[in-house]
Amino acid sequence: MEEALSRIERLAEESDELGRQDIMASLHKLAYSLERPENTRDRYGFLQLQTAIIKVDFDLGLFKKLTKSARALSVDEIAQETGAQRELMVRILRHLSAFNAVDEVRKETYIANQVTKNLAQTSTEAGICHWFGTASPQFQNIPVLLQKNGYTNPVDETHTAFHEAWDTSLSPFAWFENQPLLLNYFNQYMATRTRTEQSWLQFYPVLEEVADCPPTRPVYVNIGGGVGHQCAQFKAMYTELPGRVILQDLPHSIAQALPTPGVENMIHDFFEPQPIKGAKIYYLRAVLHDHPSHKVSQIIRHIRDVMAPDSRLLVDEMILPETRVNAVASSVDMSMLAAFASMERTEAQWRGTFHREGLDLVKTYMYNPLTYEGVLDVRLSPGV
């Protein structure tokens, strides 16, 4: 067994990120194949309990304390540092050790392992706190919602598992405005979930596409672009590119927009007609997956109506493969179902979505195969 594990560890060290993910998936599949019914029952049955205990330890700062320590810590030391009762910490640490979130080196003495170090990361804490605090209650209401709608895909964005869970008529984004703690977790998570070095700008031939763009023409319109991170990246990469760069979003985002030189900030609701006509590039990133199909069509039509013959609509989204979708991507898809009555799509589904609105998907540029993120190059259909 030790020799086999050593070979696997060496293989993982020699592999790239995609290879490492494949090794992890294969090992998980092997472990699950060895389960008996009671093992499967307990693994799924206690999942939320594990997350709840991890949340407690975030609140106590436990993972950061263990990670910073150069040696193993006793329960007495941990209780003193966290301020928690000793008897409680005995039980919590025993449970963390049981599912390998920490290592037990001897009786009532624990040390950080790789999982502990992962959990000590601010990005990890923000993500787990978001999923546990905001999304988990929605997940528990998915069975209720689907039973009510006869086990069909949700299409009503005003009545989702989110609304069932939080007993509200507000949209998720409007509801967040009165939930500062949960909104902070969400914002931290969204700020760290995408690696800046993996960008569509490194794959899409921007200079080739906009070579003849005059200085007075809008060259890049980022619709629903938040506070302007994508606009800032665009300007940083193409400093001397002529043409107007425009950020569009709702008032609360534009009020906090980054002060990027050369970027025009404009208040705009993408459910309303698009005021910028004839831009070279209209860009949407992680916008359409937040909305059900009829709302997606509405957003697309407003852009289509102002596109010039040589305009490009670039849609930056997750593009699911037709088979063997990984667990993270499929989880995001079900989260979209729960919160927005929306979905992640395959390339074929995206193609059909655009075709129904008089647009053609010309080419797909995958820039992050691990997360299935890519840019869909969409143009007016002939005759439109």
GUGUPA-255782 format. One record per residue (C-alpha): residue number from 1; x, y, z. Coordinates in Angstrom, 2 decimals. Layout:
N
k; east; north; up
NUM; X; Y; Z
...
***
This chain:
384
k; east; north; up
1; 0.00; 0.00; 0.00
2; 2.75; 2.47; 0.96
3; 4.61; 1.82; -2.29
4; 1.45; 2.34; -4.34
5; 0.68; 5.60; -2.53
6; 4.24; 6.81; -3.06
7; 3.94; 6.16; -6.81
8; 0.70; 8.12; -6.94
9; 2.27; 11.03; -5.03
10; 5.20; 11.11; -7.45
11; 2.81; 11.02; -10.40
12; 0.87; 13.96; -8.94
13; 4.07; 15.96; -8.44
14; 5.04; 15.41; -12.06
15; 1.59; 16.25; -13.46
16; 0.13; 19.57; -14.54
17; -3.02; 20.93; -12.90
18; -5.37; 19.04; -15.20
19; -3.48; 15.82; -14.52
20; -3.60; 16.42; -10.77
21; -7.37; 16.90; -10.94
22; -7.72; 13.65; -12.91
23; -5.69; 11.77; -10.30
24; -7.88; 13.12; -7.49
25; -11.06; 12.17; -9.35
26; -9.78; 8.66; -10.00
27; -8.81; 8.15; -6.36
28; -12.20; 9.39; -5.14
29; -13.96; 7.07; -7.57
30; -11.86; 4.15; -6.35
31; -12.62; 4.95; -2.70
32; -16.35; 5.22; -3.38
33; -16.31; 1.89; -5.24
34; -15.12; 0.22; -2.02
35; -18.03; 1.55; 0.05
36; -20.77; -0.56; 1.56
37; -24.29; 0.90; 1.91
38; -23.65; 2.22; 5.40
39; -20.47; 3.98; 4.21
40; -22.34; 5.77; 1.42
41; -25.17; 6.65; 3.82
42; -22.82; 8.18; 6.36
43; -20.69; 10.01; 3.78
44; -23.66; 11.87; 2.34
45; -25.62; 12.09; 5.57
46; -22.91; 13.93; 7.51
47; -21.68; 16.28; 4.76
48; -23.46; 19.34; 6.15
49; -22.27; 18.57; 9.66
50; -18.66; 18.63; 8.51
51; -19.18; 22.02; 6.89
52; -20.92; 23.34; 10.01
53; -17.99; 22.36; 12.21
54; -15.56; 23.91; 9.74
55; -17.58; 27.14; 9.94
56; -17.26; 27.08; 13.75
57; -13.51; 26.76; 13.37
58; -13.40; 29.66; 10.93
59; -15.12; 31.74; 13.61
60; -12.52; 30.63; 16.16
61; -9.58; 31.21; 13.81
62; -8.47; 27.64; 14.48
63; -7.08; 26.76; 11.06
64; -4.96; 29.90; 10.87
65; -3.59; 29.28; 14.38
66; -2.64; 25.67; 13.60
67; -1.11; 26.66; 10.26
68; 1.04; 29.40; 11.82
69; 2.34; 27.06; 14.53
70; 5.66; 25.36; 13.79
71; 4.73; 22.45; 16.08
72; 1.75; 20.42; 17.21
73; -0.57; 22.11; 19.70
74; -2.34; 20.54; 22.65
75; -6.05; 20.93; 23.23
76; -5.23; 23.09; 26.27
77; -3.16; 25.47; 24.12
78; -5.80; 25.59; 21.40
79; -8.58; 26.25; 23.91
80; -6.57; 29.06; 25.47
81; -5.79; 30.67; 22.09
82; -9.34; 30.43; 20.74
83; -11.17; 31.19; 23.96
84; -13.35; 28.11; 23.56
85; -14.13; 25.69; 26.39
86; -11.59; 22.87; 26.65
87; -14.22; 20.13; 26.71
88; -15.80; 21.52; 23.53
89; -12.44; 21.71; 21.73
90; -11.72; 18.07; 22.58
91; -14.88; 17.06; 20.69
92; -14.40; 19.48; 17.78
93; -10.77; 18.54; 17.15
94; -11.57; 14.85; 17.39
95; -14.21; 15.34; 14.69
96; -11.90; 17.43; 12.46
97; -9.26; 14.73; 12.71
98; -11.79; 12.04; 11.82
99; -12.36; 13.59; 8.38
100; -8.72; 14.64; 7.94
101; -9.10; 18.39; 8.34
102; -6.28; 18.23; 10.95
103; -3.82; 15.52; 12.01
104; -3.85; 13.98; 15.50
105; -0.24; 13.23; 16.49
106; -0.99; 11.88; 19.97
107; -3.73; 12.11; 22.57
108; -5.34; 15.58; 22.50
109; -2.53; 17.00; 20.37
110; -2.97; 18.21; 16.79
111; -0.97; 19.64; 13.90
112; -1.84; 21.26; 10.58
113; -1.89; 19.15; 7.43
114; -2.45; 20.27; 3.82
115; -6.23; 20.47; 4.29
116; -5.72; 22.66; 7.37
117; -3.48; 24.97; 5.35
118; -6.06; 25.12; 2.55
119; -8.77; 26.02; 5.07
120; -6.56; 28.77; 6.52
121; -6.66; 30.62; 3.18
122; -8.96; 33.66; 3.15
123; -10.34; 32.67; -0.26
124; -11.25; 29.20; 1.01
125; -12.97; 30.59; 4.08
126; -14.96; 33.12; 2.05
127; -16.10; 30.49; -0.42
128; -17.18; 27.96; 2.18
129; -18.93; 30.62; 4.25
130; -20.82; 31.76; 1.16
131; -21.93; 28.28; 0.18
132; -22.80; 27.32; 3.76
133; -24.43; 30.59; 4.80
134; -26.28; 31.66; 1.66
135; -26.54; 28.66; -0.65
136; -26.99; 25.71; 1.70
137; -30.50; 26.75; 2.83
138; -31.43; 26.98; -0.85
139; -30.11; 23.49; -1.53
140; -32.30; 22.11; 1.23
141; -35.33; 23.61; -0.53
142; -34.60; 22.18; -3.99
143; -36.69; 19.02; -3.27
144; -39.62; 21.19; -2.16
145; -39.44; 23.39; -5.27
146; -39.13; 20.51; -7.74
147; -41.99; 18.63; -6.12
148; -44.19; 21.72; -6.44
149; -43.39; 22.27; -10.12
150; -43.84; 18.64; -11.14
151; -40.14; 17.89; -11.53
152; -39.54; 20.22; -14.47
153; -36.73; 22.71; -14.96
154; -37.50; 25.90; -13.02
155; -38.17; 28.84; -15.35
156; -39.72; 31.40; -12.98
157; -36.95; 33.56; -11.54
158; -39.42; 35.06; -9.05
159; -40.08; 31.71; -7.35
160; -36.98; 29.60; -6.80
161; -35.44; 27.52; -4.04
162; -33.82; 30.77; -2.90
163; -37.24; 32.33; -2.33
164; -38.46; 29.21; -0.53
165; -35.40; 29.16; 1.72
166; -35.35; 32.82; 2.69
167; -39.11; 33.49; 2.56
168; -38.64; 36.58; 0.42
169; -40.00; 38.01; -2.81
170; -36.76; 39.87; -3.51
171; -34.25; 38.75; -6.11
172; -31.01; 37.30; -4.68
173; -29.02; 40.43; -5.53
174; -31.63; 42.76; -4.02
175; -31.84; 40.55; -0.93
176; -28.06; 40.70; -0.50
177; -28.24; 44.45; 0.07
178; -29.69; 43.83; 3.54
179; -27.31; 40.96; 4.36
180; -23.92; 42.67; 4.83
181; -22.11; 39.67; 6.34
182; -23.27; 37.21; 3.67
183; -22.66; 39.81; 0.94
184; -19.10; 40.26; 2.19
185; -18.47; 36.50; 1.96
186; -19.93; 36.49; -1.56
187; -17.82; 39.45; -2.73
188; -14.62; 37.98; -1.27
189; -15.35; 34.65; -2.89
190; -16.09; 36.17; -6.30
191; -12.98; 38.34; -6.12
192; -10.70; 35.33; -5.60
193; -12.37; 32.52; -7.55
194; -10.93; 33.51; -10.95
195; -7.20; 33.62; -11.54
196; -6.23; 36.82; -13.32
197; -3.57; 35.02; -15.35
198; -6.31; 32.96; -17.03
199; -8.07; 35.55; -19.16
200; -9.91; 35.59; -22.47
201; -7.63; 38.46; -23.46
202; -4.75; 36.02; -23.87
203; -6.67; 33.90; -26.36
204; -8.99; 36.15; -28.34
205; -7.32; 38.01; -31.26
206; -8.33; 41.50; -30.12
207; -5.81; 43.43; -32.22
208; -6.73; 41.51; -35.35
209; -10.45; 42.10; -34.83
210; -10.27; 45.83; -34.00
211; -7.41; 46.86; -36.27
212; -9.51; 49.33; -38.26
213; -11.48; 50.80; -35.35
214; -11.47; 54.66; -35.42
215; -10.78; 56.55; -32.16
216; -14.36; 57.82; -31.91
217; -15.97; 54.40; -32.18
218; -16.73; 52.35; -29.05
219; -14.22; 49.51; -29.24
220; -15.16; 47.63; -26.07
221; -18.39; 47.80; -24.08
222; -18.40; 45.69; -20.92
223; -22.08; 45.15; -20.12
224; -22.85; 44.28; -16.50
225; -19.15; 44.65; -15.76
226; -19.41; 45.33; -12.02
227; -16.78; 47.77; -10.79
228; -14.66; 47.42; -13.92
229; -12.00; 44.74; -13.40
230; -12.35; 43.49; -16.98
231; -12.15; 47.03; -18.38
232; -9.01; 47.65; -16.33
233; -7.42; 44.46; -17.70
234; -8.41; 45.42; -21.24
235; -6.83; 48.88; -20.93
236; -3.71; 47.48; -19.27
237; -3.15; 44.99; -22.08
238; -4.07; 47.33; -24.95
239; -2.89; 50.72; -23.71
240; -2.55; 52.36; -27.14
241; -5.63; 50.82; -28.75
242; -7.87; 53.52; -30.25
243; -11.59; 53.62; -29.54
244; -13.81; 54.14; -26.52
245; -13.81; 51.65; -23.62
246; -17.09; 51.70; -21.71
247; -18.16; 50.06; -18.46
248; -21.89; 49.57; -17.93
249; -23.69; 48.46; -14.78
250; -26.31; 49.49; -12.22
251; -25.82; 52.62; -10.08
252; -24.42; 50.87; -6.97
253; -21.65; 49.26; -9.04
254; -20.82; 52.36; -11.08
255; -20.59; 54.36; -7.82
256; -17.74; 52.04; -6.76
257; -16.11; 51.71; -10.18
258; -12.33; 51.53; -10.41
259; -10.70; 54.82; -11.47
260; -9.18; 53.35; -14.62
261; -7.86; 56.04; -17.00
262; -9.56; 55.91; -20.38
263; -12.63; 53.97; -19.18
264; -16.05; 55.62; -19.42
265; -18.43; 54.60; -16.63
266; -22.09; 54.43; -17.62
267; -25.21; 53.50; -15.64
268; -27.19; 50.95; -17.64
269; -29.66; 48.15; -16.94
270; -29.10; 45.38; -19.51
271; -32.82; 44.60; -19.49
272; -33.33; 48.02; -21.10
273; -32.40; 49.01; -24.69
274; -28.65; 49.32; -25.25
275; -27.66; 53.01; -25.63
276; -24.26; 52.37; -27.28
277; -24.83; 51.65; -30.95
278; -22.38; 50.06; -33.37
279; -19.60; 49.12; -30.95
280; -16.89; 46.79; -32.20
281; -17.02; 44.49; -29.15
282; -19.89; 43.99; -26.73
283; -18.69; 41.85; -23.83
284; -20.69; 39.92; -21.22
285; -18.90; 37.99; -18.50
286; -20.80; 35.64; -16.16
287; -24.01; 37.57; -16.77
288; -26.25; 35.25; -18.78
289; -25.88; 32.25; -16.49
290; -27.63; 34.26; -13.75
291; -30.88; 34.41; -15.71
292; -33.51; 32.02; -17.09
293; -33.80; 31.55; -20.84
294; -36.50; 34.17; -21.48
295; -34.41; 36.80; -19.67
296; -31.26; 35.73; -21.53
297; -33.13; 36.27; -24.80
298; -34.16; 39.75; -23.65
299; -30.56; 40.72; -22.82
300; -29.25; 39.37; -26.13
301; -31.94; 41.08; -28.23
302; -31.08; 44.51; -26.81
303; -27.47; 44.00; -27.91
304; -28.37; 42.47; -31.28
305; -30.55; 45.47; -32.10
306; -27.60; 47.89; -31.95
307; -24.88; 45.71; -33.47
308; -23.19; 46.88; -36.66
309; -22.45; 44.31; -39.39
310; -18.88; 43.98; -38.10
311; -19.75; 44.02; -34.38
312; -18.77; 41.13; -32.12
313; -20.73; 39.92; -29.11
314; -18.28; 38.13; -26.82
315; -19.95; 35.99; -24.17
316; -17.56; 34.86; -21.44
317; -19.19; 31.94; -19.64
318; -18.80; 28.37; -18.53
319; -19.17; 26.01; -21.50
320; -20.01; 22.55; -20.25
321; -18.71; 19.50; -22.13
322; -21.29; 17.07; -23.47
323; -20.01; 14.26; -21.24
324; -18.17; 13.77; -17.93
325; -18.84; 17.21; -16.45
326; -16.81; 17.60; -13.27
327; -18.36; 17.91; -9.82
328; -17.62; 21.61; -9.34
329; -19.17; 22.69; -12.64
330; -22.25; 20.52; -12.17
331; -22.60; 21.93; -8.64
332; -22.51; 25.47; -10.01
333; -25.19; 24.49; -12.54
334; -27.48; 23.18; -9.78
335; -26.76; 26.31; -7.74
336; -27.99; 28.41; -10.67
337; -31.15; 26.30; -10.71
338; -31.67; 26.92; -6.99
339; -31.04; 30.66; -6.93
340; -32.08; 32.00; -10.33
341; -34.03; 29.31; -12.24
342; -31.08; 29.54; -14.63
343; -28.41; 27.16; -15.89
344; -24.93; 26.54; -17.22
345; -24.90; 25.48; -20.88
346; -23.05; 23.28; -23.34
347; -21.74; 24.78; -26.57
348; -24.70; 23.31; -28.44
349; -27.11; 24.93; -26.00
350; -25.34; 28.28; -26.35
351; -25.45; 27.96; -30.14
352; -29.20; 27.36; -30.04
353; -29.73; 30.28; -27.66
354; -27.99; 32.68; -30.04
355; -29.54; 31.24; -33.20
356; -33.05; 31.85; -31.90
357; -32.20; 35.56; -31.65
358; -30.72; 35.92; -35.14
359; -27.09; 35.45; -34.09
360; -24.43; 32.91; -35.06
361; -21.79; 31.39; -32.82
362; -18.69; 31.66; -35.02
363; -15.97; 30.33; -32.74
364; -15.32; 29.33; -29.14
365; -12.08; 30.25; -27.35
366; -11.54; 28.07; -24.28
367; -9.11; 29.78; -21.92
368; -9.53; 27.71; -18.75
369; -10.16; 24.01; -19.47
370; -10.22; 23.19; -15.74
371; -13.31; 25.31; -15.14
372; -14.71; 25.09; -18.70
373; -14.48; 28.88; -19.05
374; -14.36; 30.27; -22.53
375; -15.40; 33.14; -24.78
376; -18.09; 32.62; -27.39
377; -17.59; 34.81; -30.48
378; -21.12; 35.67; -31.65
379; -22.05; 37.70; -34.73
380; -25.15; 38.79; -36.63
381; -26.61; 36.05; -38.80
382; -26.58; 36.80; -42.54
383; -29.61; 38.81; -43.51
384; -30.29; 40.14; -39.98
***
